[in-house]
Amino acid sequence: MCENTAAPMRASLASLLGVLALLGASCTNKVIKQTQPAGEGLPGGPRPSEPCKSGDQTFGIDAFDVTPSEDAGSVCDVGNVLDEDGSVAGASAASGGGKGDLVGFDVNGCVGVEFGEGIVLSSALLHMRPLSGSCGHSCTEGDDGCGTGWKVRVYAGPSLDAIRHVQQVSLTTKDIKEYRLSIASEFEARFVVVCREATPDTGDDLGIDAISGFCQ
């Protein structure tokens, strides 16, 4: 006579799903690289959106890896850009000099931030610093090596697939510094994207402590 094995199989499946859930919960502030700019955000989903009066500072509700291609570089600890706390998200060059095109400019790792529903930014506030290495990449000594690069591309728009170039920013110190950029109203900026410019991969990478903004 055949034995009923359905119940043990269901128990085993439930145990496996429980283990997978625990493993997934342990992977915070990581985003799998997306091949399309409108990729998924943080695993835990966006934070609650809060109203923002004109002139008030506002922080992002979700963060994204928007590196334009797999060989263009990488980002890591993406969720760190949501709070100004000294913990940085990394945006690194691709070893071997790979780069990607984002709205007509050559870039490496790119981090995008979404702000609350209905919010339009009049300016972006970026806390950033150069890093000798991040996300498994490191600078090298010599010309165009450690201590060089320090170029950042900044974009904004109403969605990740409608961003426009705002400006290039040159970092001016090895420490975390605040950089404030005005954003024209026609950008309808609810998303801000920050990228390491594709300077030589032998140079420094980018650390982003926080991407926030001020409301129109």
Backbone bond lengths (Angstrom), bond angles and torsions (degrees), N, CA, C in turn:
res aa  C-N    CA-C-N  psi(-1)  N-CA   C-N-CA  omega(-1)  CA-C   N-CA-C  phi
1 M - - - 1.475 - - 1.520 108.56 -
2 C 1.361 118.72 137.47 1.457 122.49 -177.55 1.522 110.01 -73.37
3 E 1.334 116.60 139.15 1.467 121.12 176.91 1.523 109.62 -84.87
4 N 1.345 116.39 151.04 1.476 122.02 176.97 1.519 108.87 -85.98
5 T 1.336 116.23 108.26 1.469 120.12 -177.00 1.519 112.11 -102.82
6 A 1.329 118.57 4.83 1.468 120.36 -174.70 1.518 111.91 -64.24
7 A 1.359 116.76 -43.66 1.464 119.40 -177.17 1.519 112.29 -63.15
8 P 1.368 120.15 -48.37 1.467 119.17 176.27 1.511 112.66 -59.12
9 M 1.345 117.53 -37.84 1.461 119.22 179.80 1.516 110.90 -64.64
10 R 1.362 116.48 -40.68 1.468 119.31 178.79 1.515 110.60 -64.37
11 A 1.334 117.30 -38.55 1.463 120.91 179.40 1.516 110.68 -64.33
12 S 1.352 116.37 -42.68 1.457 120.25 -179.91 1.520 111.11 -64.11
13 L 1.344 115.87 -40.86 1.455 120.24 179.50 1.523 110.73 -64.36
14 A 1.331 116.24 -41.23 1.464 120.07 179.33 1.521 110.82 -63.29
15 S 1.342 116.50 -40.46 1.462 120.23 178.47 1.525 110.89 -63.15
16 L 1.336 116.17 -43.25 1.459 120.64 179.84 1.520 111.03 -62.32
17 L 1.328 116.98 -44.29 1.457 120.53 179.04 1.516 111.44 -62.98
18 G 1.345 116.42 -35.91 1.460 119.91 177.68 1.511 112.10 -64.13
19 V 1.339 116.70 -41.81 1.461 121.06 178.03 1.516 110.70 -63.80
20 L 1.339 116.73 -44.12 1.461 120.89 179.71 1.520 111.29 -62.14
21 A 1.332 116.65 -38.05 1.462 120.23 179.02 1.517 111.12 -64.34
22 L 1.358 116.71 -40.90 1.459 120.15 178.37 1.509 111.21 -64.92
23 L 1.334 116.40 -41.36 1.465 119.70 178.65 1.517 110.55 -63.12
24 G 1.321 118.03 -42.21 1.454 121.19 179.83 1.509 112.23 -64.66
25 A 1.362 116.82 -37.37 1.453 120.30 -179.41 1.513 112.00 -66.80
26 S 1.344 117.90 -26.09 1.458 120.73 -177.03 1.521 112.16 -79.31
27 C 1.334 118.47 -13.95 1.464 121.96 -176.22 1.517 109.97 -96.18
28 T 1.334 118.00 73.68 1.439 121.26 -178.45 1.518 111.11 -90.60
29 N 1.334 114.72 155.91 1.468 121.73 176.23 1.517 113.16 57.30
30 K 1.309 117.77 30.07 1.460 121.48 175.74 1.521 108.32 -123.45
31 V 1.306 115.98 139.14 1.459 120.33 177.92 1.515 108.47 -127.09
32 I 1.324 116.54 126.06 1.462 120.00 175.78 1.525 108.60 -65.71
33 K 1.322 116.46 135.44 1.465 120.44 -178.37 1.525 110.53 -57.19
34 Q 1.317 114.93 133.22 1.457 120.99 179.96 1.527 109.47 -103.67
35 T 1.316 117.77 143.51 1.460 120.95 177.80 1.522 111.42 -86.93
36 Q 1.328 117.32 -13.11 1.461 121.34 176.31 1.524 108.49 -116.64
37 P 1.366 117.90 144.24 1.463 119.80 -178.03 1.512 114.28 -57.83
38 A 1.324 118.22 -30.77 1.460 120.29 -177.69 1.523 111.07 -89.01
39 G 1.344 117.27 45.16 1.455 121.96 -178.15 1.514 112.31 -72.84
40 E 1.309 115.84 176.52 1.446 121.60 -177.92 1.519 110.90 -69.04
41 G 1.338 115.63 153.15 1.452 121.25 178.25 1.514 111.96 -89.79
42 L 1.321 116.76 -153.21 1.452 121.53 -177.23 1.526 110.95 -64.27
43 P 1.331 116.70 147.66 1.466 119.73 -176.47 1.519 114.24 -56.26
44 G 1.330 117.29 -33.53 1.460 120.03 -179.34 1.509 114.44 -80.45
45 G 1.324 117.14 -2.14 1.454 120.72 -178.32 1.519 111.74 84.50
46 P 1.332 117.51 172.54 1.470 120.98 -177.30 1.515 112.91 -70.26
47 R 1.334 115.63 154.83 1.453 121.07 172.78 1.525 109.12 -75.88
48 P 1.332 117.73 162.77 1.470 119.51 176.87 1.523 110.92 -61.35
49 S 1.314 115.88 142.07 1.459 121.86 178.16 1.521 109.28 -86.51
50 E 1.341 116.58 139.76 1.458 121.60 179.18 1.521 109.34 -120.52
51 P 1.344 117.51 143.87 1.464 119.89 177.83 1.520 110.90 -60.28
52 C 1.325 116.37 153.21 1.462 120.73 -177.49 1.524 108.78 -138.85
53 K 1.337 117.34 121.03 1.452 122.18 177.98 1.524 110.15 -80.11
54 S 1.317 115.89 157.29 1.458 121.23 178.78 1.525 110.43 -55.75
55 G 1.334 115.42 128.31 1.465 120.99 179.53 1.504 114.68 90.25
56 D 1.337 117.92 -11.55 1.468 120.64 178.97 1.522 110.74 -79.52
57 Q 1.328 115.90 150.53 1.457 120.64 173.90 1.519 109.72 -80.85
58 T 1.317 116.23 142.24 1.459 121.13 178.63 1.516 109.66 -136.04
59 F 1.334 116.20 147.18 1.460 121.73 179.28 1.526 109.91 -110.12
60 G 1.315 115.69 158.47 1.448 121.09 -176.47 1.510 113.46 -68.25
61 I 1.344 114.69 161.02 1.460 120.56 177.87 1.529 111.98 -109.52
62 D 1.340 117.61 -15.76 1.460 120.80 179.98 1.521 108.72 -155.76
63 A 1.333 115.89 156.16 1.466 121.25 -177.79 1.517 109.33 -133.66
64 F 1.338 116.64 150.67 1.454 122.75 -170.75 1.524 111.21 -139.79
65 D 1.324 116.15 148.15 1.459 122.65 165.95 1.524 106.56 -88.29
66 V 1.325 116.93 111.68 1.466 119.95 -179.96 1.531 110.89 -117.82
67 T 1.333 116.19 28.03 1.454 120.39 172.78 1.525 108.15 -56.28
68 P 1.350 118.19 127.20 1.469 119.39 -168.92 1.520 116.66 -68.45
69 S 1.340 119.19 -19.72 1.465 119.77 178.88 1.517 109.60 -156.21
70 E 1.323 116.29 161.80 1.453 121.98 -175.80 1.529 113.35 -63.24
71 D 1.337 116.91 -29.26 1.461 120.13 -176.96 1.524 112.74 -99.41
72 A 1.342 117.08 14.57 1.464 120.88 -175.89 1.519 113.23 -94.63
73 G 1.329 118.35 -2.45 1.455 121.67 -174.40 1.511 109.51 126.16
74 S 1.322 116.17 -163.21 1.461 118.82 -177.65 1.518 110.59 -155.81
75 V 1.334 114.91 165.13 1.459 122.01 172.96 1.520 108.21 -129.27
76 C 1.322 115.60 159.83 1.464 120.00 -179.81 1.529 109.39 -151.32
77 D 1.337 115.39 156.20 1.471 122.21 -178.90 1.530 111.02 52.24
78 V 1.323 115.44 46.73 1.459 121.79 -171.76 1.522 112.46 -58.30
79 G 1.325 117.65 -36.87 1.461 120.78 -176.93 1.513 114.27 -62.07
80 N 1.333 117.87 -16.96 1.462 120.46 -179.01 1.520 113.32 -65.60
81 V 1.340 118.20 -17.42 1.467 119.30 -178.82 1.527 112.72 -75.06
82 L 1.329 118.34 -7.76 1.456 120.25 -175.28 1.521 113.43 -83.14
83 D 1.334 118.00 -15.26 1.461 120.88 -177.16 1.518 110.55 -135.72
84 E 1.317 115.48 142.02 1.457 121.98 178.65 1.526 108.33 -88.11
85 D 1.347 115.29 88.25 1.467 118.79 -173.67 1.522 113.44 -138.77
86 G 1.317 117.92 9.19 1.461 121.00 179.55 1.510 114.37 88.34
87 S 1.332 117.83 -11.76 1.465 121.35 176.17 1.525 108.31 -88.82
88 V 1.325 116.36 126.45 1.460 118.96 -171.09 1.523 112.61 -107.61
89 A 1.337 114.26 150.54 1.462 121.77 163.93 1.517 107.14 -88.70
90 G 1.325 116.93 142.29 1.456 120.67 179.68 1.510 111.86 -99.04
91 A 1.333 115.90 143.38 1.463 122.51 171.33 1.518 106.20 -130.56
92 S 1.333 116.40 114.11 1.462 119.58 -168.84 1.516 112.36 -120.80
93 A 1.326 113.10 157.95 1.458 120.95 174.13 1.518 109.88 -71.99
94 A 1.320 115.31 163.22 1.459 121.25 173.63 1.518 108.27 -93.76
95 S 1.321 116.77 126.80 1.457 119.67 176.77 1.526 109.10 -58.84
96 G 1.324 116.26 130.64 1.454 119.90 -176.26 1.511 113.44 100.34
97 G 1.345 116.91 -3.75 1.451 120.16 173.42 1.499 116.98 86.68
98 G 1.333 118.39 15.00 1.460 119.88 177.47 1.523 111.40 -62.74
99 K 1.312 117.06 153.87 1.457 121.96 179.13 1.519 109.20 -154.79
100 G 1.326 115.20 162.09 1.450 120.68 177.91 1.511 110.23 -128.92
101 D 1.314 116.03 163.71 1.457 121.85 -179.99 1.520 109.66 -102.41
102 L 1.326 115.97 127.23 1.460 120.69 174.41 1.528 108.05 -128.97
103 V 1.317 115.27 108.36 1.460 122.92 -179.85 1.532 110.96 52.60
104 G 1.316 115.39 43.99 1.459 119.92 172.35 1.517 115.96 87.98
105 F 1.339 118.24 6.20 1.455 121.21 179.92 1.531 109.89 -126.55
106 D 1.340 115.91 143.86 1.459 121.17 179.40 1.522 109.94 -80.72
107 V 1.332 115.77 125.49 1.459 120.95 -175.92 1.524 109.95 -136.82
108 N 1.324 113.70 167.31 1.463 121.75 170.78 1.528 108.54 -112.20
109 G 1.324 119.50 -129.82 1.459 120.66 -177.72 1.521 112.33 -60.83
110 C 1.345 116.09 139.23 1.470 121.85 -177.93 1.528 110.41 -131.40
111 V 1.331 116.32 135.46 1.459 123.18 177.42 1.517 108.70 -117.59
112 G 1.328 116.37 130.63 1.459 121.55 177.78 1.512 111.39 -114.41
113 V 1.322 116.64 146.62 1.467 122.37 178.99 1.518 109.51 -127.40
114 E 1.318 115.58 134.97 1.465 122.45 175.05 1.518 109.19 -101.30
115 F 1.338 116.06 136.92 1.452 121.25 175.02 1.527 109.25 -104.74
116 G 1.320 116.44 171.58 1.452 121.14 -170.65 1.514 114.79 -61.23
117 E 1.317 115.34 157.29 1.458 122.44 179.04 1.519 109.96 -56.92
118 G 1.337 115.98 130.30 1.454 120.70 178.70 1.510 115.18 85.73
119 I 1.323 118.00 -6.89 1.466 121.27 -179.26 1.529 109.78 -84.98
120 V 1.323 115.60 135.94 1.466 122.75 172.17 1.519 107.03 -127.45
121 L 1.318 116.25 129.00 1.463 120.94 -175.27 1.522 111.32 -89.45
122 S 1.329 115.50 141.70 1.464 121.59 171.41 1.521 111.03 -95.42
123 S 1.327 116.57 -19.52 1.465 121.24 176.73 1.514 109.15 -159.06
124 A 1.320 115.15 158.19 1.465 122.11 176.93 1.525 108.54 -112.14
125 L 1.305 115.38 142.86 1.462 122.08 178.78 1.520 107.38 -118.97
126 L 1.327 116.59 114.75 1.454 122.36 -173.42 1.516 109.88 -116.76
127 H 1.327 116.41 124.33 1.458 121.74 173.83 1.530 107.11 -104.53
128 M 1.347 115.91 112.90 1.460 120.25 -170.87 1.522 111.08 -141.99
129 R 1.328 114.36 162.80 1.461 121.64 174.13 1.523 108.73 -154.92
130 P 1.332 117.90 155.93 1.466 119.66 171.21 1.518 109.95 -76.60
131 L 1.319 116.61 152.25 1.461 122.78 176.25 1.524 108.52 -128.09
132 S 1.331 116.40 141.18 1.471 119.27 177.84 1.520 111.25 -68.81
133 G 1.330 116.31 -16.83 1.455 121.03 176.20 1.512 110.44 -172.32
134 S 1.316 116.79 152.07 1.463 121.29 174.69 1.512 109.37 -161.08
135 C 1.328 115.59 157.40 1.470 122.64 174.71 1.529 112.00 55.69
136 G 1.334 117.19 34.86 1.460 121.17 177.64 1.508 114.69 87.97
137 H 1.324 117.78 -3.60 1.461 121.96 178.81 1.532 108.84 -105.66
138 S 1.328 117.94 152.81 1.458 121.00 175.99 1.517 110.37 -143.72
139 C 1.326 115.38 153.65 1.461 120.66 177.94 1.528 109.32 -74.79
140 T 1.316 115.39 169.68 1.460 120.67 177.14 1.521 108.80 -128.62
141 E 1.311 117.06 157.95 1.457 121.30 -179.64 1.524 110.79 -74.68
142 G 1.349 115.53 158.26 1.455 120.37 176.71 1.511 112.83 110.66
143 D 1.321 116.45 -173.82 1.462 121.36 178.57 1.525 109.79 -59.33
144 D 1.333 115.86 139.22 1.467 121.80 -177.19 1.522 111.54 58.89
145 G 1.335 116.59 25.22 1.456 120.74 -177.92 1.517 112.56 -104.45
146 C 1.330 116.43 -147.82 1.469 122.16 -177.24 1.530 110.44 -52.50
147 G 1.322 115.62 135.83 1.452 120.84 -177.97 1.513 113.97 89.80
148 T 1.328 117.80 2.73 1.466 121.51 178.93 1.522 109.92 -121.92
149 G 1.310 115.23 174.89 1.466 121.42 -176.00 1.518 108.62 97.77
150 W 1.329 116.09 -106.31 1.462 123.23 170.73 1.527 113.11 61.49
151 K 1.326 117.76 29.96 1.458 122.23 179.13 1.527 109.64 -112.92
152 V 1.319 115.47 139.03 1.462 122.03 -175.24 1.529 108.85 -132.03
153 R 1.333 116.36 139.28 1.458 121.96 172.53 1.528 108.92 -107.69
154 V 1.336 115.70 134.73 1.467 121.03 -177.82 1.530 109.13 -122.07
155 Y 1.337 115.36 136.58 1.464 122.74 -178.13 1.532 108.84 -131.07
156 A 1.324 115.73 159.62 1.466 120.19 176.11 1.519 109.07 -153.98
157 G 1.345 115.65 157.64 1.448 120.03 178.61 1.513 111.83 177.03
158 P 1.327 117.29 177.66 1.464 121.29 -179.37 1.521 113.88 -75.89
159 S 1.347 117.41 -17.33 1.462 122.67 177.28 1.520 107.61 -153.89
160 L 1.323 116.83 168.64 1.458 119.88 -179.01 1.521 112.23 -67.65
161 D 1.322 117.69 -27.88 1.459 119.24 -179.87 1.524 112.52 -92.83
162 A 1.351 117.05 10.27 1.469 120.49 178.07 1.526 110.97 -133.41
163 I 1.341 116.59 28.77 1.457 119.29 179.49 1.528 110.94 -76.22
164 R 1.323 115.11 153.96 1.460 122.81 176.16 1.531 108.10 -128.46
165 H 1.317 115.29 154.61 1.459 120.10 -179.42 1.534 109.97 -71.06
166 V 1.329 116.12 129.57 1.464 121.53 177.55 1.527 109.96 -92.10
167 Q 1.331 116.22 -59.83 1.457 119.79 176.35 1.527 110.47 -174.14
168 Q 1.331 114.19 168.94 1.452 121.65 170.93 1.517 108.23 -89.87
169 V 1.323 116.27 142.41 1.461 121.88 175.86 1.522 108.22 -122.79
170 S 1.325 116.49 135.05 1.458 121.61 174.48 1.520 108.70 -104.15
171 L 1.334 117.67 122.58 1.450 120.95 176.51 1.527 109.17 -67.42
172 T 1.315 116.50 144.66 1.465 120.25 -173.12 1.520 114.45 -118.68
173 T 1.325 117.77 -4.47 1.451 120.89 -179.91 1.520 109.27 -151.72
174 K 1.332 115.82 155.41 1.467 119.63 179.42 1.520 112.53 -75.71
175 D 1.327 116.54 -12.42 1.462 121.23 -179.63 1.530 110.38 -92.72
176 I 1.337 116.72 162.79 1.456 120.43 175.81 1.519 109.13 -61.63
177 K 1.322 116.14 127.96 1.460 122.17 -179.68 1.519 109.43 -134.30
178 E 1.322 114.58 150.94 1.471 121.30 178.62 1.522 109.86 -88.47
179 Y 1.339 115.17 129.14 1.460 121.91 176.07 1.521 107.17 -123.18
180 R 1.345 116.39 123.56 1.473 120.36 -178.20 1.522 109.46 -112.48
181 L 1.333 115.94 129.92 1.460 122.38 -177.05 1.523 109.65 -123.62
182 S 1.308 116.67 128.71 1.464 120.74 172.99 1.530 109.51 -72.61
183 I 1.326 116.22 144.22 1.464 121.51 178.43 1.520 107.99 -126.36
184 A 1.315 116.81 123.19 1.464 121.10 -178.71 1.526 110.74 -62.49
185 S 1.334 115.66 148.46 1.469 120.15 -175.62 1.520 112.00 -62.28
186 E 1.346 117.80 -29.74 1.466 119.32 -178.67 1.524 113.39 -68.33
187 F 1.330 117.85 -12.79 1.460 120.43 175.74 1.533 111.33 -71.50
188 E 1.335 117.23 -21.41 1.473 121.98 -177.47 1.524 110.07 48.63
189 A 1.308 115.26 51.88 1.469 121.64 -166.97 1.521 113.13 -75.60
190 R 1.321 115.11 103.60 1.474 121.34 168.43 1.522 110.63 -111.88
191 F 1.329 117.13 -12.02 1.461 123.08 175.65 1.527 108.38 -124.13
192 V 1.316 116.27 140.64 1.464 122.58 174.82 1.519 107.94 -126.65
193 V 1.327 116.65 134.87 1.469 122.44 179.05 1.523 108.73 -122.86
194 V 1.329 115.73 133.57 1.464 122.69 178.61 1.524 108.54 -122.77
195 C 1.334 116.66 129.76 1.465 121.98 -177.71 1.528 111.11 -127.75
196 R 1.310 116.11 147.99 1.459 120.56 164.45 1.522 106.96 -71.10
197 E 1.334 116.68 124.41 1.453 118.61 175.51 1.526 108.67 -66.50
198 A 1.337 116.27 149.00 1.471 120.25 -175.02 1.530 111.40 -79.33
199 T 1.330 114.72 60.67 1.454 120.49 167.03 1.529 107.08 -73.67
200 P 1.342 119.41 169.84 1.472 119.63 -176.03 1.527 113.12 -51.24
201 D 1.325 115.67 141.14 1.465 120.77 -177.58 1.520 112.13 -68.15
202 T 1.330 118.02 -10.65 1.461 121.68 177.00 1.526 111.68 -76.35
203 G 1.342 117.10 -15.88 1.453 121.47 -178.13 1.517 113.01 -85.30
204 D 1.336 114.96 -170.28 1.458 121.43 -175.35 1.530 111.98 -74.05
205 D 1.324 114.36 158.09 1.452 122.17 173.93 1.522 109.54 -98.29
206 L 1.327 116.58 -170.65 1.458 122.30 -173.25 1.518 110.47 -122.41
207 G 1.330 116.17 133.63 1.451 122.27 172.24 1.518 109.58 -114.80
208 I 1.334 117.35 127.09 1.461 122.22 -177.41 1.529 108.43 -115.69
209 D 1.325 116.09 113.10 1.449 120.74 179.88 1.534 110.60 -76.84
210 A 1.334 116.85 -46.59 1.464 119.69 -178.04 1.512 110.59 -156.57
211 I 1.337 115.09 143.85 1.455 122.64 169.72 1.521 106.25 -119.33
212 S 1.330 115.85 110.90 1.455 121.01 177.26 1.517 108.36 -128.35
213 G 1.327 117.66 -171.27 1.450 119.19 -179.39 1.507 111.38 -164.85
214 F 1.331 114.78 176.53 1.458 121.93 176.39 1.529 109.12 -118.01
215 C 1.314 116.02 137.26 1.463 121.13 -173.22 1.509 112.46 -80.72
216 Q 1.332 115.27 144.41 1.470 120.42 173.49 1.519 109.84 -67.04
